[in-house]
Amino acid sequence: MSSLIPLNSSLHQQMKAWRHTLHSHPETAYEEVRTSAMVAGILRDLGLAVEVGLGGTGVVATLQGRLGVGEAIALRADMDALDVEEMNQFAHCSTVKGKMHACGHDGHTTMLLGAAAHLAANPDFYGTLHFIFQPAEENEAGAKAMIDDGLFERFPVSAVYGMHNWPALPAGQAAVHAGPVMAAFDTFEIEVKGHGCHGAMPHMGVDPIQVAAQLVTALQSIVSRNVDPQKSAVISVTRIESGHTFNVIPESCHMLGTTRSFDPAVRDLLEQRMGEMVTQLCAALGCTGILKYTRRYPATINTAADAELCRAVLSEQQGIEQVHWNAPASMGAEDFAFMLERVPGCYIWMGNGSSNHSHGLHSPHYDFNDDILPLGASFWAGLVYRRLGQG
């Protein structure tokens, strides 16, 4: 496959301008009003049919192929930024205090806009193509909000595809998984209730901090002794709050954390064993333990046939030097998982790393690599031609 959108072409330059504008004006979950309006305006100027407001600030644009009737598929990009204070100094850095595009969603949006521009000018395919621009990927389940708002009823498709830049991979490389690619993401809160007393007289009370400390260690035995060693799981306590001064044992201790898993049965096991351990260990040590376990994102699991299709497209694409097949999955999470629960599809990683782009996702020093904008947009266009081009 030739490079459909060449490096330094006029469309590449336009994509850079779009991306820099988006980066300068970051908007976080469900606040992507300016971003949504900009995206919708560009798509309308391209001649696409555009619907706005799905899931709050989501945008869906539709393009009919000029070769005739065929199936419908969708391509998805996320639009939201993060609550991170940018520490870069370049001209297009964030103009909004405390918010920045630290995960590259500005680049994802731009690559899909670039693909829309190319495909609108060259709609040489059968069927229907939907471009999904999604809000609130970061922690707030914008994909689910769009689905709950009737996304796949209003725009039925036989497959959906997603992409994320991956700084751990050099630019010019990509990764495709035939199964799990990102983990399920859940959160938990634990309240350990004891009995406060003077710090010099611990025998007069029940110390919830001491119990919580044992619980942090004990929870790790779920992964090491209850989960099949050939399967993956993570339990991380990430925050502990208790007390107000140095000489008082407090009444309670509050803990927060997250779990990660790929297998639904492992996910069930984590929740079950954590509930048992919190209740029983705290009781054995004289406290009351209360667990609030919240399921957030399911695991992102690709359909094997769609993964093979993406690998084939990438392997033939000019500018893609290496395609990693079934590399180790990430314990990070992605709400594209909600879409893959409803519709077959695939989610790929596009290498973003270079000597000038070495910072990881969510770093205050992160910036999307503009050199991969045509690679991502060309992949989207190539995928459409491969999937829909035969009728």
C-alpha positions as CSV (number, residue, x, y, z in Angstrom):
1,M,0.0,0.0,0.0
2,S,1.4,3.4,-0.9
3,S,1.3,6.3,1.5
4,L,-2.2,7.6,1.0
5,I,-1.4,10.8,2.8
6,P,2.3,11.7,2.3
7,L,4.6,13.3,4.9
8,N,4.6,17.0,4.5
9,S,1.7,17.0,2.1
10,S,-0.8,19.9,2.1
11,L,-3.2,17.7,4.1
12,H,-0.4,16.8,6.6
13,Q,0.2,20.6,7.1
14,Q,-3.5,21.1,7.7
15,M,-3.6,18.3,10.2
16,K,-0.7,19.9,12.1
17,A,-2.6,23.1,12.3
18,W,-5.8,21.3,13.5
19,R,-3.8,19.4,16.1
20,H,-2.0,22.4,17.5
21,T,-5.3,24.2,17.8
22,L,-6.8,21.3,19.7
23,H,-3.7,21.0,21.9
24,S,-3.9,24.7,22.8
25,H,-7.5,24.5,23.9
26,P,-7.9,21.2,26.0
27,E,-11.2,20.3,27.4
28,T,-11.8,17.4,29.8
29,A,-14.6,14.9,30.1
30,Y,-18.0,16.0,28.9
31,E,-16.8,19.6,28.6
32,E,-15.5,19.2,25.0
33,V,-17.8,21.9,23.7
34,R,-15.3,23.9,21.7
35,T,-13.6,20.7,20.5
36,S,-16.9,19.2,19.4
37,A,-17.9,22.4,17.5
38,M,-14.5,22.5,15.7
39,V,-14.7,18.8,14.7
40,A,-18.3,19.1,13.5
41,G,-17.4,22.3,11.5
42,I,-14.5,20.6,9.7
43,L,-16.6,17.5,8.9
44,R,-19.5,19.6,7.6
45,D,-17.0,21.6,5.4
46,L,-15.9,18.2,4.0
47,G,-19.5,17.5,2.9
48,L,-20.3,14.8,5.5
49,A,-23.6,14.4,7.3
50,V,-23.0,15.3,10.9
51,E,-24.8,14.5,14.1
52,V,-23.8,16.2,17.4
53,G,-24.6,15.7,21.1
54,L,-24.4,12.0,21.4
55,G,-23.2,11.1,25.0
56,G,-23.2,14.9,25.7
57,T,-20.5,16.2,23.3
58,G,-20.0,13.3,20.9
59,V,-19.9,13.8,17.2
60,V,-20.8,11.2,14.5
61,A,-20.2,11.9,10.8
62,T,-21.4,9.7,7.9
63,L,-19.9,9.2,4.5
64,Q,-21.4,7.0,1.8
65,G,-19.1,5.2,-0.6
66,R,-19.6,6.0,-4.3
67,L,-19.2,2.4,-5.4
68,G,-22.6,1.2,-4.2
69,V,-24.4,-0.6,-1.4
70,G,-22.4,-2.4,1.2
71,E,-21.9,-2.9,4.9
72,A,-21.4,-0.2,7.4
73,I,-18.3,0.2,9.7
74,A,-17.1,2.9,12.1
75,L,-13.8,4.5,13.1
76,R,-13.5,6.0,16.5
77,A,-11.3,8.8,18.0
78,D,-11.4,10.2,21.6
79,M,-11.4,14.0,22.1
80,D,-10.9,14.7,25.8
81,A,-7.9,16.1,27.7
82,L,-6.6,15.5,31.2
83,D,-6.5,17.5,34.4
84,V,-2.7,17.9,34.1
85,E,-0.7,21.2,34.3
86,E,1.3,21.4,31.1
87,M,5.1,22.0,31.6
88,N,6.0,22.4,27.9
89,Q,7.0,25.8,26.5
90,F,6.3,25.5,22.7
91,A,3.9,27.8,20.9
92,H,0.9,25.4,20.9
93,C,1.0,24.5,24.6
94,S,-2.2,24.6,26.7
95,T,-3.9,27.9,27.2
96,V,-6.1,26.4,30.0
97,K,-4.6,26.2,33.4
98,G,-4.5,22.8,34.9
99,K,-5.6,21.0,31.7
100,M,-3.6,19.5,28.8
101,H,-3.7,16.9,26.1
102,A,-1.3,14.6,27.9
103,C,-2.5,11.4,26.3
104,G,-2.6,12.4,22.6
105,H,-6.3,12.6,22.0
106,D,-5.7,15.8,20.1
107,G,-3.6,13.6,17.7
108,H,-6.2,10.9,17.6
109,T,-8.9,13.4,16.7
110,T,-6.7,14.9,14.0
111,M,-5.8,11.6,12.4
112,L,-9.4,10.7,12.1
113,L,-10.2,14.2,10.6
114,G,-7.4,13.7,8.2
115,A,-8.8,10.3,7.1
116,A,-12.2,11.9,6.7
117,A,-10.7,14.6,4.5
118,H,-9.0,12.0,2.3
119,L,-11.9,9.7,2.1
120,A,-14.4,12.4,1.4
121,A,-12.3,13.4,-1.6
122,N,-11.8,9.8,-2.6
123,P,-14.9,7.7,-1.5
124,D,-13.9,4.7,-3.5
125,F,-15.6,2.1,-1.4
126,Y,-19.0,0.3,-1.1
127,G,-21.3,0.9,1.8
128,T,-21.3,3.4,4.7
129,L,-18.6,4.8,6.9
130,H,-19.2,6.4,10.3
131,F,-16.6,8.6,12.0
132,I,-17.1,8.6,15.8
133,F,-15.6,11.4,17.8
134,Q,-16.0,10.4,21.5
135,P,-15.9,12.5,24.7
136,A,-14.7,11.5,28.1
137,E,-12.5,8.5,27.5
138,E,-10.4,9.3,30.6
139,N,-12.1,7.6,33.5
140,E,-15.6,8.8,32.7
141,A,-16.8,6.2,30.1
142,G,-17.8,8.5,27.2
143,A,-18.0,5.4,25.0
144,K,-20.7,4.0,27.2
145,A,-22.5,7.3,27.3
146,M,-22.6,7.4,23.5
147,I,-23.8,3.8,23.4
148,D,-26.5,4.5,26.0
149,D,-27.6,7.5,23.9
150,G,-28.3,5.1,21.0
151,L,-25.0,5.2,19.1
152,F,-25.3,1.7,17.5
153,E,-29.1,1.9,17.1
154,R,-28.8,5.2,15.2
155,F,-25.6,4.2,13.3
156,P,-25.6,0.4,13.1
157,V,-22.3,-1.1,12.0
158,S,-20.8,-4.6,11.5
159,A,-17.4,-3.5,12.9
160,V,-15.8,-0.7,14.8
161,Y,-12.1,0.2,15.0
162,G,-10.0,2.3,17.4
163,M,-6.4,3.5,17.7
164,H,-4.1,4.9,20.4
165,N,-0.7,6.4,20.0
166,W,2.0,4.4,22.0
167,P,5.2,6.3,23.0
168,A,6.8,3.0,24.1
169,L,6.9,2.1,20.4
170,P,9.1,4.0,17.9
171,A,7.3,6.0,15.2
172,G,6.9,3.8,12.2
173,Q,6.0,0.8,14.3
174,A,2.5,-0.5,15.3
175,A,1.1,-3.3,17.5
176,V,-2.0,-5.4,17.0
177,H,-3.5,-8.0,19.3
178,A,-5.7,-10.9,18.3
179,G,-7.4,-10.9,21.8
180,P,-7.0,-8.8,25.0
181,V,-5.1,-5.6,24.5
182,M,-6.1,-3.4,27.5
183,A,-7.2,-4.5,31.0
184,A,-10.5,-4.2,32.8
185,F,-10.4,-1.2,35.2
186,D,-12.2,-1.2,38.5
187,T,-12.0,1.0,41.6
188,F,-12.5,0.3,45.3
189,E,-13.0,2.2,48.5
190,I,-12.4,0.5,51.9
191,E,-13.5,2.0,55.2
192,V,-11.8,0.4,58.3
193,K,-13.7,1.5,61.4
194,G,-12.0,1.1,64.8
195,H,-12.2,3.0,68.1
196,G,-10.2,6.1,68.7
197,C,-8.1,6.8,71.8
198,H,-4.9,8.5,73.0
199,G,-1.8,7.6,71.0
200,A,0.0,6.8,74.3
201,M,-2.7,4.3,75.3
202,P,-3.4,2.1,72.3
203,H,-4.9,-0.7,74.5
204,M,-7.8,1.7,75.2
205,G,-9.0,1.6,71.6
206,V,-8.8,-0.3,68.3
207,D,-6.3,1.1,65.9
208,P,-7.8,1.2,62.3
209,I,-4.4,2.3,60.8
210,Q,-2.7,-0.8,62.1
211,V,-5.5,-3.0,60.7
212,A,-5.4,-1.1,57.4
213,A,-1.7,-1.7,57.1
214,Q,-2.2,-5.4,57.5
215,L,-5.0,-5.3,54.9
216,V,-2.8,-3.7,52.3
217,T,-0.4,-6.6,52.5
218,A,-3.1,-9.2,52.8
219,L,-4.9,-8.0,49.6
220,Q,-1.8,-8.9,47.6
221,S,-2.2,-12.5,48.6
222,I,-5.4,-12.6,46.4
223,V,-3.2,-12.1,43.3
224,S,-0.4,-14.4,44.5
225,R,-2.5,-17.2,46.0
226,N,-6.0,-17.1,44.6
227,V,-5.5,-16.0,40.9
228,D,-4.2,-18.6,38.4
229,P,-0.5,-17.8,38.0
230,Q,-0.9,-18.0,34.2
231,K,-3.5,-15.2,34.3
232,S,-2.9,-11.5,35.1
233,A,-4.3,-9.4,37.9
234,V,-3.3,-6.2,39.8
235,I,-4.6,-4.9,43.1
236,S,-3.1,-1.5,44.0
237,V,-4.0,0.5,47.1
238,T,-3.2,4.1,45.9
239,R,-4.4,6.3,48.8
240,I,-4.7,6.0,52.5
241,E,-6.2,8.7,54.7
242,S,-6.6,8.7,58.5
243,G,-6.2,10.9,61.5
244,H,-5.4,14.6,62.1
245,T,-2.6,14.8,64.6
246,F,0.4,12.9,66.1
247,N,-1.0,11.7,69.4
248,V,-4.5,10.5,68.6
249,I,-5.4,7.1,67.2
250,P,-8.3,7.9,64.9
251,E,-11.7,6.3,64.7
252,S,-11.3,5.2,61.1
253,C,-9.1,4.8,58.1
254,H,-10.1,5.3,54.5
255,M,-8.4,3.5,51.6
256,L,-8.7,3.9,47.8
257,G,-7.3,1.8,45.0
258,T,-7.7,0.1,41.6
259,T,-7.8,-3.5,40.2
260,R,-6.9,-4.6,36.7
261,S,-7.6,-7.9,35.0
262,F,-8.3,-9.4,31.6
263,D,-10.4,-12.5,32.3
264,P,-14.0,-11.9,33.4
265,A,-13.7,-14.8,35.8
266,V,-10.6,-13.3,37.4
267,R,-12.4,-10.0,37.7
268,D,-15.3,-11.7,39.6
269,L,-12.7,-13.5,41.8
270,L,-11.0,-10.2,42.8
271,E,-14.2,-8.6,43.9
272,Q,-15.4,-11.7,45.8
273,R,-12.1,-12.3,47.7
274,M,-11.6,-8.6,48.4
275,G,-15.1,-8.5,50.0
276,E,-14.4,-11.6,52.1
277,M,-10.9,-10.4,53.2
278,V,-12.0,-6.8,54.1
279,T,-14.9,-8.2,56.2
280,Q,-13.2,-11.1,57.9
281,L,-9.7,-9.7,58.5
282,C,-11.0,-6.5,60.0
283,A,-13.4,-8.4,62.2
284,A,-10.6,-10.7,63.4
285,L,-8.6,-7.6,64.5
286,G,-11.5,-5.9,66.2
287,C,-12.6,-3.5,63.4
288,T,-15.4,-3.2,61.0
289,G,-14.4,-3.3,57.3
290,I,-16.6,-2.0,54.5
291,L,-15.8,-2.5,50.8
292,K,-17.3,-0.5,48.0
293,Y,-16.2,-2.1,44.7
294,T,-17.1,-0.2,41.5
295,R,-16.8,-1.8,38.0
296,R,-15.5,0.9,35.6
297,Y,-14.3,-0.3,32.2
298,P,-14.3,-3.9,30.9
299,A,-11.3,-5.4,29.3
300,T,-10.6,-4.3,25.7
301,I,-10.7,-7.5,23.7
302,N,-10.2,-7.5,19.9
303,T,-12.0,-9.8,17.5
304,A,-9.3,-12.1,15.9
305,A,-10.5,-11.6,12.3
306,D,-10.5,-7.8,12.6
307,A,-7.1,-7.9,14.2
308,E,-5.8,-9.9,11.2
309,L,-7.3,-7.3,8.9
310,C,-5.6,-4.5,10.7
311,R,-2.3,-6.3,10.7
312,A,-2.6,-6.9,6.9
313,V,-3.3,-3.2,6.3
314,L,-0.4,-2.0,8.5
315,S,2.0,-4.6,7.1
316,E,1.5,-3.2,3.5
317,Q,1.5,0.5,4.5
318,Q,4.4,2.7,3.4
319,G,6.0,4.2,6.5
320,I,5.2,1.3,8.8
321,E,8.4,-0.6,9.3
322,Q,7.4,-3.2,11.8
323,V,4.1,-4.6,13.1
324,H,4.2,-6.3,16.5
325,W,1.7,-9.2,16.7
326,N,0.3,-10.2,20.0
327,A,2.8,-8.1,22.1
328,P,2.2,-8.2,25.8
329,A,-1.1,-6.5,26.6
330,S,-1.3,-3.4,28.8
331,M,-2.7,-3.3,32.3
332,G,-4.0,0.2,31.4
333,A,-7.6,0.6,30.5
334,E,-9.6,2.0,27.6
335,D,-13.3,2.6,27.3
336,F,-13.3,1.6,23.7
337,A,-13.9,-1.8,25.4
338,F,-17.6,-0.9,25.7
339,M,-17.9,-0.6,22.0
340,L,-16.1,-3.9,21.5
341,E,-18.6,-5.5,23.8
342,R,-21.4,-4.5,21.4
343,V,-19.7,-4.8,18.0
344,P,-16.8,-6.8,16.6
345,G,-13.6,-4.8,15.9
346,C,-10.0,-4.0,16.8
347,Y,-8.0,-1.5,18.7
348,I,-4.4,-0.9,17.6
349,W,-1.4,0.9,19.0
350,M,0.5,3.3,16.7
351,G,4.1,4.0,17.6
352,N,4.7,7.6,18.7
353,G,8.2,7.6,20.1
354,S,11.2,9.5,18.8
355,S,14.2,11.4,20.1
356,N,12.0,14.5,20.4
357,H,9.0,12.6,21.8
358,S,10.2,10.4,24.6
359,H,7.7,11.3,27.4
360,G,5.1,8.8,28.3
361,L,1.3,9.1,28.3
362,H,-0.1,11.5,31.0
363,S,3.3,13.2,31.5
364,P,3.2,17.0,31.9
365,H,5.9,17.0,29.2
366,Y,4.1,14.9,26.7
367,D,3.3,16.1,23.2
368,F,1.9,14.2,20.3
369,N,4.4,13.4,17.5
370,D,3.1,15.3,14.4
371,D,5.2,13.1,12.1
372,I,2.8,10.2,12.7
373,L,-0.3,12.1,11.8
374,P,-0.2,11.0,8.1
375,L,0.6,7.4,9.2
376,G,-2.5,7.2,11.4
377,A,-4.8,8.8,8.8
378,S,-3.4,6.6,6.0
379,F,-4.0,3.5,8.1
380,W,-7.6,4.6,8.6
381,A,-8.1,5.2,4.9
382,G,-6.3,2.0,4.0
383,L,-8.5,0.0,6.4
384,V,-11.6,1.4,4.8
385,Y,-10.5,0.6,1.3
386,R,-9.5,-3.0,2.4
387,R,-12.7,-3.6,4.3
388,L,-15.3,-1.8,2.1
389,G,-13.5,-1.7,-1.2
390,Q,-14.6,-5.1,-2.4
391,G,-18.3,-4.6,-1.9
